[in-house]
């Protein structure tokens, strides 16, 4: 069995799975010295979420309920990884290196080039593609929760742990950020309130200039809508309009566009104010 300090657990969240990024992420990790030694696809239950402490910064205070919605939209991919490159004495564990150096900041505009969230296009603090166990001491517990087996059994010689990743790069389905937000708001508020020219291009991603432009576009849309509708849109920005209320307002049967829109708007002020 590999040394525990060489093991790491990476979870590709439902937004990464839905965009068919898992195979590319696994290849990226291998290029950084982390080889796949266990794979499992599963729906992450509330108990799993609690086990893995999947809490993310959402609009200032931690909003676990909003973050948890993403796990109701599709499966996650659990990747058990072994660090194969040389580790000099005293170097941080593989789990800590993955969580602290390779994943990238939870705010996408702060994620550095060469990190997972930057290289694979995280869109906001909820649609941030990946989660990782950052502590070797909890690795066995977290792995047992996801794979239903302890590490020792999972990694014994001959154990069937790698079932293959049924995704290929040519099937990528990238989410479009700002055009999706504008389309959802147009369906709700109408074209008189939401003007495409106000919104940044998708190619600008969640950069600070794009976030600033989107914040201004959203404010203008709320002003044009006016009345209770405008107040409800403004409430999305500060959290006073809940996600459940928002879903009742927006005529969309597919939860992905609405959830992407709400979580993006909910974090505009946070992202705009954070260097």
PEQUI-V275363 format. One record per pair of residues at least 6 apart in sequence whose C-alpha atoms are under 7 Angstrom apart, sorted by the first residue. I is the first residue (numbers start at 1). GAP is how many residues later the second one is. D is the distance in Angstrom with one decimal. If there is no record, write none. Layout:
BEGIN
I/GAP/D + I/GAP/D
END
This chain:
BEGIN
1/151/7.0 + 1/154/6.0 + 1/155/6.4 + 4/132/6.7 + 5/88/4.8 + 5/89/5.9 + 5/131/6.4 + 6/76/5.6 + 6/77/5.0 + 6/87/6.4 + 6/88/5.1 + 7/74/5.7 + 7/75/4.6 + 7/76/6.2 + 7/87/5.8 + 7/88/6.3 + 8/72/6.0 + 8/73/5.1 + 8/74/6.4 + 8/86/5.7 + 8/87/4.4 + 9/70/5.9 + 9/71/4.7 + 9/72/6.1 + 9/86/6.9 + 9/123/5.7 + 9/124/5.6 + 10/68/6.0 + 10/69/5.1 + 10/70/6.5 + 10/120/7.0 + 10/121/6.0 + 10/122/4.5 + 10/123/6.8 + 11/65/6.6 + 11/66/5.6 + 11/67/4.6 + 11/68/6.1 + 11/119/5.5 + 11/120/5.1 + 11/121/5.9 + 12/10/6.7 + 12/64/5.6 + 12/65/5.0 + 12/66/6.5 + 12/117/5.9 + 12/118/4.6 + 12/119/6.6 + 13/63/5.0 + 13/64/6.9 + 13/116/5.2 + 13/117/5.2 + 13/118/6.9 + 14/56/6.6 + 14/57/6.3 + 14/59/6.8 + 14/60/5.3 + 14/61/5.5 + 14/62/5.2 + 15/112/6.1 + 15/114/5.8 + 16/6/6.7 + 16/113/4.8 + 17/59/6.5 + 19/153/5.6 + 19/154/4.5 + 19/155/5.2 + 19/156/7.0 + 20/147/6.0 + 20/151/6.6 + 20/152/5.1 + 20/153/6.4 + 21/151/6.8 + 22/145/7.0 + 23/142/6.3 + 23/144/6.0 + 23/145/6.4 + 24/145/6.6 + 29/6/6.9 + 33/50/5.6 + 33/51/5.4 + 33/52/5.3 + 34/47/5.7 + 34/48/5.3 + 34/49/4.4 + 34/50/6.0 + 35/46/5.3 + 35/47/5.2 + 35/48/6.4 + 35/49/6.8 + 36/43/6.6 + 36/44/6.0 + 36/45/4.7 + 36/46/6.5 + 37/43/5.7 + 37/44/5.5 + 37/45/6.6 + 37/124/6.9 + 37/125/6.2 + 38/41/5.8 + 38/42/4.7 + 38/43/6.9 + 38/123/4.7 + 38/124/4.6 + 39/39/5.6 + 39/40/4.9 + 39/41/6.3 + 39/122/6.2 + 39/123/5.0 + 39/124/6.1 + 40/37/5.8 + 40/38/5.2 + 40/39/6.9 + 40/107/6.9 + 41/34/6.4 + 41/35/5.8 + 41/36/4.6 + 41/37/6.3 + 42/33/5.2 + 42/34/5.6 + 42/35/6.6 + 43/31/6.6 + 43/32/4.4 + 43/33/6.1 + 44/27/6.0 + 44/31/6.7 + 44/32/6.6 + 48/97/6.6 + 51/91/6.7 + 52/90/6.3 + 55/7/6.7 + 55/9/5.5 + 56/6/6.1 + 56/8/6.9 + 56/11/6.7 + 56/69/6.9 + 56/70/7.0 + 57/6/6.9 + 57/68/6.5 + 58/67/6.4 + 58/209/6.4 + 59/207/6.2 + 59/208/5.0 + 59/211/5.6 + 60/210/6.6 + 67/59/5.9 + 83/11/6.3 + 95/38/6.4 + 95/39/5.0 + 95/40/5.9 + 95/41/6.1 + 96/38/4.8 + 96/39/6.1 + 99/33/5.7 + 99/34/6.9 + 99/35/5.2 + 102/13/4.8 + 102/14/6.1 + 103/12/5.4 + 103/13/4.9 + 103/14/6.0 + 104/7/4.7 + 104/8/6.4 + 104/11/5.0 + 104/12/6.1 + 104/13/5.4 + 104/14/6.8 + 105/6/4.6 + 106/19/5.3 + 106/22/6.6 + 107/17/6.4 + 107/18/5.3 + 107/164/6.8 + 108/9/6.7 + 108/10/6.7 + 108/14/5.7 + 108/15/6.3 + 108/16/5.9 + 108/17/6.9 + 108/98/6.4 + 109/97/5.9 + 109/98/5.0 + 109/99/6.2 + 111/6/6.4 + 111/7/5.4 + 112/6/6.1 + 113/6/6.4 + 117/11/6.4 + 117/12/6.7 + 122/6/4.5 + 122/7/6.0 + 123/54/7.0 + 123/82/7.0 + 123/83/5.9 + 124/140/5.8 + 126/137/6.7 + 133/6/6.6 + 140/10/6.1 + 140/11/5.6 + 143/7/6.7 + 143/8/6.7 + 144/6/4.8 + 144/7/6.9 + 154/7/6.4 + 176/26/6.1 + 177/25/5.7 + 177/28/6.9 + 178/21/6.7 + 178/22/6.4 + 178/23/6.5 + 178/24/5.4 + 179/23/6.5 + 180/77/6.2 + 180/81/7.0 + 181/80/4.8 + 182/12/6.8 + 182/14/6.9 + 184/73/7.0 + 184/74/6.6 + 185/9/6.8 + 186/8/5.5 + 187/63/7.0 + 187/64/6.6 + 188/61/6.8 + 188/62/5.2 + 188/63/6.6 + 189/36/6.6 + 193/28/4.8 + 193/31/5.1 + 193/32/5.5 + 194/27/5.4 + 198/19/5.3 + 199/14/6.5 + 199/15/5.7 + 199/18/6.1 + 200/10/5.6 + 200/13/6.4 + 200/14/6.6 + 204/6/6.2 + 208/64/6.0 + 211/57/6.0 + 211/60/6.9 + 211/61/6.0 + 212/60/5.8 + 215/53/6.0 + 222/8/4.1 + 222/9/6.8 + 222/11/5.9 + 222/12/6.2 + 223/7/6.0 + 232/9/5.9 + 235/6/4.6 + 236/6/6.9 + 236/26/7.0 + 236/29/6.6 + 236/30/5.7 + 237/28/5.7 + 237/29/4.7 + 238/28/6.6 + 239/27/6.5 + 243/19/6.8 + 252/6/7.0
END
